[in-house]
Amino acid sequence: MDEIPEQMTEEEAAEFYGNHDLADIWDELELVEESIAVSPRLRESMIYLRLEQRYLVALNQLAQQKGMSCHALMWAWIVEKLEKESKALLR
């Protein structure tokens, strides 16, 4: 596994962890006890998405191939598309 970068954007982190398996270095990780203040505008909200079964099957297969959850894969795709298409709206 490549060395884990010390600083990454959320997009870089999604890409890095989407392409690497932490199981390979689990014993090398250290526990960090640090509070993080999150701006109210950055807090997450839950959405529900209905998908046809064939799309859900394909999504799960792709996520498994990439070694990530289907939720992480969808999140990465949505963020990537929004960053590309809506930069002005995200400010």
N, C-alpha and C positions, 0 to 999 in steps of 0.2 A: 504494500500500500504506500502511496505517496505520503509525504509528511503533511500533517494537518496544518493548513495556514492559520496563523494566529489571528488575523483579522479578515473578515469576509463580509460582503453585503449579503442580504437575505437571498438574493438570486444566486450569488456565487456559492453560498452554503447549500442551497437546494441542489445545485448542479454537482457540487463536490460530494455531498452525502448520498445523492442519487446514483453516483457512479462508484462509490466505495463502500465496503462492508466493514463496519466498526468491529465486528466480531474478530477480525484479524488483529486488532490492537487493543481490545477491551482491557487487558491487564495493564496496559501502559497509560491508560487514562487516569487523571487525578480528579478527585472531588473538589469542586470550587464552591464555597459558601459565600455568595455575594448577592446582595439585593439589587434588583434592576428596576428602575422607575420607568413605567411605560406611559407615554403620553396618551390621554383619552382618545385622541384621534387615530392612534395606532392600534387600539385594542381590536381584537378579532370579533367577528360576528359569524354565527353559523347560518349556512344556507342549505337548503335541500334541493337535490337535483334528481329528476327522474330520467333514467336511461333505459332504452330498450335492452333486453337481455343480451342480444348479440354484441352491443357496445360494451356492456358491463363485462362480459366474458373476455373480449379483446383487451379491455382496460386492465383487467386482472392479470392476463397473460403478459402484457407488456411490462407492467409494474414488476411482476415476478422476474422477468428476464433482466430488468434493471436493478433488481435487489432492493426494491423499495415498496412501500405500501401504495395501493391505488389512490388513497387520499393525498399522499405526498406527490405522486405523479400528476394528479389533476391540479393540485395547488401550483406546482411548478409550471405547468402548461398555461394556466390562467394568468399567473403573474407575468410570465414571459410575454404573452399576447398583450396584456394590458400595458406593460412597459413599452412595448413596440408601438402600439396603436394609440395610446392615450396619455402620452407624457404630459401634455399641458393640463389635463384633468386631474392628474395625480399630485399636483403641487399643493 
